[in-house]
Amino acid sequence: MPLPHFARAATPADASLNALAVGELRIDENNCLRHGDSVVIWHHDTTVERTDDGRIRLIDGFNGKAVYVGETIAMSGGHGTDILNWDGIGVAEPAPPDECTGSFWSGGPVNTAEETQEMLKAWEARTPVPSPPG
C-alpha cells in the first residue's frame, strides 16, 4: 500500500496559527490524509512513514511528536476555504493530487492521543466562568 498523499508547507516556520481542532487523523477514499474533514498542510519538516507493524505514522515538524492514522489528535492551526487545486498555495513538491480538495487546515503543533484525552478531560471538568453582565 502506498503512503497517503499529504501536503507540507513549502517553507519552514517557527510559528503557527493558534486555533485548536480535535479530530481523527484519517485517510479518505482518494488516499488523502485528513484531520477530520480537512486536508492538512503540515509543517515543512513533517514526515510520513509506515511502521514495521503496518501503521502510518507522522512525525510533527514543530515538536517531533509521533501521531498515527486512526488516532484522535488535537492540532493547532487555522481553517481555510476550499482548495480548488494546489497551484500557488505554498506547498512543497510533490503536491497532493487535485483529488485532495475541500477545506484545509494550516497545521501547527500536534498533541498525541493521550495528551488529547487529558486535555478533553480537563475541559469537561472546568468550572465555567460566567460572562460579565451587560
N, C-alpha and C positions, 0 to 999 in steps of 0.2 A: 504494500500500500504506500502510495506517495505521501509525503508530508503535506499538510494543508497549505493553501495559499495564505500568506499573511503579508501585511503591509508594515514597513518600517519607515520612520521619518528619514528624509534624505540627509539631514544634518544632525549632529549631536546637540543635546540640550541639557542644561543642568537645572531647569525649572519646568513646571507644568501647570496647567490649569488645576483648580482645586475642588471642582465638583466631585461628588462621590457616587459611583454606581455599583450596585451589588447585583450579580447575576452569574449565570452558569457560563463557563468558558466552553464553547461547543464548536463543532464543525457542521456546516449546513450541507444541503444536498448538492451544492456546487463545489464542495471541498474548500469553502472559505471559512477562515477562523473568525468567530464572533464572540462577543461578550454580550450575552442576552441576544437582542436583535440587531445590535450594531456591529459593523466591521470596525476593528480596532486599527488605528495607526499607532504602532508600538514605537517605543524609544529606539533610536538609531542602533544601539548596541544590543538589542534583544535578539536572542537566538531561539530557534525551534529545533527539536530533535526527537527521535524515537528512542525510548529507553530499552534496555535489554529485555524487559518484560512486556514490551509492545505498546506501552503508553506513550502519549505525546506530551512532552514537557517543554515549557518555555522558561527561559532564564531571563528575568526582567533586567533590562539595561540600566534602569535607575538604581535599583538596590540589590541586584544579584539574587533575588528570591526566586525559587522554582515554584511554578504552578503547573497544573496538569489539566488537560482537556477532560471535561466532566465534572470538575470541581466548581463549587460556588465560590467566587472570589470577589473581593472589593477592589475597586480600581479608581484612583483619582483621575481627573482629566476634564474633558469638556465635550459636549454633544455637538454634532454638526448635521447640516441638512443632507439631503440625498446626494450620493455620489453618482454622477451620470457616466463618468469614465475617470480613469486615473491620471490623465494627462494634466500636468501643470499644478498638481496639488501638493507637491513636495514630498513624494515618497521615493524611497531608494529602489533601484532596479535589483531584481526584476519586480515590477509592479504586479499586483494580482490581476487576473483576467477581468474583463468587463462584467462577467457574471457575478463578481463580488461587489454588488451595488447595494444601495439603500442608505440608511442613516449611518453615520460613522461616529466613533468615539476617539478623540485625540488623547491617547493614553498617557497617564502618568504612572507613578509607582503603584505596585500591586500589593495586596495583602494575601497571605496564604489562606487556605480554607479554615485552618484552626484560628488564625487571627481574625478572620471574618466572623466566625461564630462567636468568639469572645466579644467582638465589637457589637454584634447584634444583641447578645445577652445584656451587655451594658446599656444599650439603647432602650431595650424593653424595661429595664429596671430603673431607669432615670426618673427623677421627680420633675415633672413638667413645671416650668416657670410661667406663671400667668402673664398675659400681656398687660401692659400698663393701661389704665382706663383712658378713654378718650378717643 
